[in-house]
Amino acid sequence: MNQFDTVAMVDWSGGNDTGPRPRKDAIWMGVTRDGVDEEPVYIRNRMEAERIVAGLIEQELAAGRRLFVGFDFPFGFPAGFAERLTGRADPFAVWDWLEKRIEDGPKTNNRFDLAAEINARFPGTGPFWFNGLKRDIPGLPRKNSREGHGLPERRVAEERTPGAFTCWQTGGAGAVGGQVLTGLPVLNRLRRRFSGQVAVWPFEPLDRPVAFVEIWPGLINRAVKRAESAGGIRDAHQVRLLARAVAGLHPDDRDAMLTIDAPEEGWIMGLGHEDKLNRAAGETLKPPPLRDDCFALPAGVDWTPVDEALALLRDRLQPVVGVTRRALGEARGQVLAEKVVAQRANPPQANTAVDGYGFAHASLGDGDQVLPLVKGRAAAGKPFPGQVPEGSAVRVLTGAALPQGVDTVILQEDVRVGEREIAFRAGIRPGANTRKAGEDVAAGETILTPGRVLTPADLALCAAVGVAALATYEPLRVAVISTGDELVEAGGKAGEGQIYDANRPMLTALVEEFGYRAVDLGRVPDDRAALRKALDRGAAEADVILTSGGASSGDEDHVSALLNEAGAMAEWRIALKPGRPLALGVWGGTPVFGLPGNPVAAMVCTLVFARPAMALMAGQGWVEPQGFEVPAGFSKAKKPGRREYLRARMREGRAEAFKSEGSGRISGLSWAEGLVELPDGAAQIEPGDPVRYIPFGSFR
C-alpha cells in the first residue's frame, strides 16, 4: 500500500452555522503535508466544509500527491439496515438514498424529519430516536424508547469502543447520528464529483489517489488531553494531532490498521491500535526510571580503574528519555529511535546522467551510427510520452526518466545533430551515461539505524526515499548545579575567600555542545535544605543532574551526604588524575553525577564519564571518543596506579602538553584542544614516542 503524501482530518458537526469566530463544537480540519503540520482550519458550516474539502482534493490531485481524508462519523449502519432501507446490503445505496432526501442549509436541516421517515419504514417504533426540535415529530421519540425494529443497537466497531454513541441517536451532546445523516450525503457528492479518483475505506480497495477513511479522534485522547492542558480549542487539537498521527505511522502499522473486512458496517481505523496512534501523534513514550542501586559497586571495591568504571556505567544505564515523531524539518540533531526504511527506491526510475540522446543499444549496428530522431524529449519531471521505436533516438536531459525503449545515452558533445537525425562514432558501451533504478537505495532497504544523531545529509536521504517523519528520542535535559559558599557569580563582587563560579558556564556549554538541553539551576550554598530543594527541582525538570563540588566525604560535602541519606549513593574513587571523587546516585528517579569542584577535574570527569553515560541515556548508545596515535611533543615520567589525562593540543604533527599539570590551572583548559591519555601503568614518555591524543571534538 502506498504512503500518503498528505493527510487531512475533518471533525464533523451536525449542528447549524457556528459563525465567523473559531469556536468549539464546530467543523475543524487539520492537514499534515509531507510530514509538516499546517494550522487547523475552522469551518463554520457543512456547505463550507464541502467546498474546502473539494478544493483540497483538487489541489492534491493537481500536485500528484496521494491524499488521505479522515472523517469522525460512521460510514455505515449496523448490519441489516441497508438492505431493509434500500433493498441492497450495500452501504453506498444508503449514501445515495440519504443524498436524495436530505435538505441541508447553514441554519436548518431536515435530519430529524428524515429520521422519522426512515422509522416509518421499519416495524415497531423504528431505530432512530432523539427529537432536537421544539415541535413534536410523529414517529421520532424524544427518548430512547424504541422497540420491535429488529436491528442491532451498535455496529461491531462501536461495541468495541468504550463510550461510543449509537448512530441511532440523532442529537444531543456527543451524538453521531445527526453527523451521519448530514455527512454521508456530502461524501457521496464528493465521491461522485471525483469519480474514479476516490476510494472509500473499508468498502473499496485503496488503490486510488484519494482515500476517505472513518477514524475517530477519541482514539488519541491521551495526546489531545496533554495538548489541551496548554490551552486552545480541543477540536483544533484533535484534527491537528490525528492528521499528524496518521501521517507519522510506520507503513507496517498503517497497513495493519487498514487490513479490515467490514463490507457493510464499516470500521474505525486504528481501533485496537491506540498506543501506536498516540505515539505517532506526539505522545512521549518514556522508559521506566533507573533503580536507586544502579551505581552500587561490588563488595570489596575501593579504587576503581577507569575502564571498570566505564564498563559499570555502560552495563547499568539505559535510555531515560521518551520517544516522539518529528517532521524532517524538526529532526536535525535529534537521536533516531527507530530504524528508517526506504519507502521507494532512489533513484525511483532509471534515468539519464547527462544531457544527450537516448536509444536502445541492441539496435546499433557496426561502425559509426546514424539514427533517426523522434519528436519530443525527456526532461526531469517531464517524461517522454510513449515508447521510442527500436533504431531511433530521443533527446534526453539530465535527470530525466529513461523513456521506454531506451537503455543507453550518448553525451550531446559526442553527437552531430542533423535534421531529424543524429550521428556519432562507434564504441559506446551498453547502459552508458544512465543510472539504474535503485542503484543508490532499494525500496524497503534500511537506510538509518537507531542511535544515530541525525545530520542534514540524513534528512536529505530520508526525503529522497519518501520518508517524511522520524521517530526520535526527546532531547536529554541536563540540570547543572554548582555548590559551595565560596562561589559568586562572575561579574559580581567577590569577598575574601570567595571565587567566581567557573564550573556552571563550562558545564552548561558542554551540555549544549553535546546536543542536550541545559537546565541551569544556579549556585547553591553549603546548606542541605537548599541543596535538597535544588535536587528536587532538577528531578522534576531534567533527565540527568550534574553537580560540581561536595562530591567527596568531608563535612561540607552535602551532595554525597544527601544521596547517602536517600539510600542511593555510590562514591566512586576513580584511579584517575585529575578528578578522583565521583559521586553517583539517583534522586527522585533521576541519575545524579556529583563532579569534583575543581574545574579541570570537573571537565575531565564530564568528558570521560558523564559524556558517554549521557549519550546512552539519550538513546544514542555508548559513545567511545575517537583517539589517534601521534608523536609526543613533551617529556613525562608517569608513576603506576592511575590513568592520567593531560591537557594537550597538536602543533606541527606532535601533541604538546600544557606546561603545568596543576588541576587549578583553568587557563590550561582554554589553551588545550584535546587530551592526551596516559595508561594506568608506569610510563616514560620522550619526544617522538607514540601517545593517544583525543581531540575535544571526539567527545561531541
Phi, psi and omega in degrees: 000133184287152175290145175274132178281324183230134177238127175241142177235127182246122175264108191276166175214139176265004183274188183275174178310132185259008174089177188282339185264136180304136181207167179284169179059027175250190174268132178229149177228131174248145182226132170239116183244125181052039176083001183249125179286139171258162178296135179303145183256124175276132182232123192277339179203174186287332178294317176296321181298317179297319179295317183291318179295319178299318178296321178296316179299314180300317181297314183289323177297317180296327181274356180074023180262145178273130190243131172252126175239116179263142176232148189257032175227158183298141176269349180215173179248167178306153185306136179101338184292313185300314183292322182285335178274319189243350184088359180224138177278056186233117181299329181290335174295324176292319178302314179297317183298315181292320182299324182290338189246340182286138173242118190225135176215175183301325187249350183204156172205167186255028187297325180290319178294323179292323177298320177295321178298320178294318180303324182294343180272357183242156176291166181066217180268359180083166188279329187279149176208167182091103174261113182269006181259161179289326180280149175287145176238111180304132178092356178236100181295148176283335179237167182285087180231037185276155177198153171081001183277340172080014181252153176297153179291324183220161169291165178299320180299319181288331176297333182263007182245106182303132176078006182289139176278151173284146179288353179281344179275114190271356180197178182102160183301125177084353183289149181247349184301317178295326178294321179297312184294329179265337185275319183298322175300322178296313179299323181295320178294318179296319179297320179286321181297322180252050184304133180083352181252343186245133171245138181253122181267140003261022185281338183225151176294142183275067182246021180239167186295336184237136178239131169260125186225135174277123178207137189252133178299337179301340179293336181247037184301325180298313181293323181293318180299320180296318178292322182294331181296340178271002179104173179099179184268127185304316182300322179294319176298318184301311185290324179294313184287324180288323174298317178298319183297311181296318180295328185267000180296144170296140183306323180294320178294317180297317181295324178296322179292332184266356179271083186225140176248097179216071192290343182245314186277333189081183185206164176260111180301136177092353178298126185090353180238031187299322181299318180294320179295318179297320178294317180293335178283352178115004177293130181279123176265114185253141176284169178292157180290164176289151174289150180297333184261019187293340181261003185298135178274153175301152179302140176088354181279131179244276176275130185254117175300152183304312184297323178292320178298317179295320180296321178296317178299316183297321183285330192257350180262166181206166174301139181240004183255158180277171180245137177218173178251140181228145170294157183306321183294346181251003192261349183301134178081353178276161181265125183290134184256339180225153178296152180247128183247134180297126178280338173207168184286158171230119353290154183290331176227158172301138182215173183266140182267353185217167166281130181179218183223134184251152181196174175271122184298325182295342182275354182283144174264194178280155175076196179294154189242143169229118183238139174294147183254122180283159180284142179102182181202167174245128178230164179301124181081354179227082185293157176287129180282131176090197185241142177277122181299149178299134182089001177245167178233161179223147177290130178229147178245157184307132178087355181286143173297136180295127178296158173301136181092003181239130175226358183218144180230135175254138181300138184299331178293343181262013186236140168255128185256125174251198178281106178063027173202161178230155178226141178204162183287159177287162171114355180289138183273156178299139178077007182301142173060030176234159174243133179283151174298130177074011182291339175271303181221134177269149175300136181086355180282140174285121184256334179219146182244156182303149179098350182282135172278118192288131181254165174304324178294323177298320181293323176297318179297315179299314180298320183296332182254017170086015179266121186255342181216153185228145172277118182231157173284145171297142179302137178297133177258124185240115177276139181239125181231131170257138181239149175134135177294337186282352188270139169227161182285139177305134182095344177274183181271122180261122178276185181295132180081003180257152179228159177281145181284103179268337187290316187298310178297326178293313185289319178297322178293319177299315180303313181291327177294328177287349181098012182257175179257118180278135174246101185279111181260009171077195181264142179236129179290174178284071183218120188294325179295317179294319180292321178299319179297319179294319178295321177300317180294319178298319179295328181281328189252351187223168177262338181216147176239129172251122172245154174231132184091152176072024186262356182264212186236026179279178182299326184257016179271078190283335177299309179299317183298315182292320178295322175296319180299323180279356180073024183221057186226136170224118177269107181269115174267102187274137176283075191215144173226123359273158169108054183293307186283130176222107181272124180239136181194183179230128180236115181060035181083359183251127180293143181237129171253109178269101185274157174299156180281336178293126184302322180295313179294322179298319181289317180297315179295325177296313182293316187282320186250306186292324183299305180295327179295317180292325177299319178296316180291336180275359180092000184278342187091175182284123185255115176270126177293141181274120177253164183227139176277120183225162177288141176286145174247029184207169173248146181199128172256117185247135177277159178283163171113335181221147170278141182238144176238121180258137172292130190211169173205160181264130174219127178053042175079004181233154178272116174271142176255146179300148189297337181229141176267003181302128184285354176269357184275085183294332181301334179294331176293319179290323180293324188284157174238003180179192180233144167262126180261120177256140187293171183295326184281182178291150179207147174236105184262129174240156178309132180097342178291148179287135175225160179267118180250129180243107177297149177304327180298337180288343179273355186271000000 
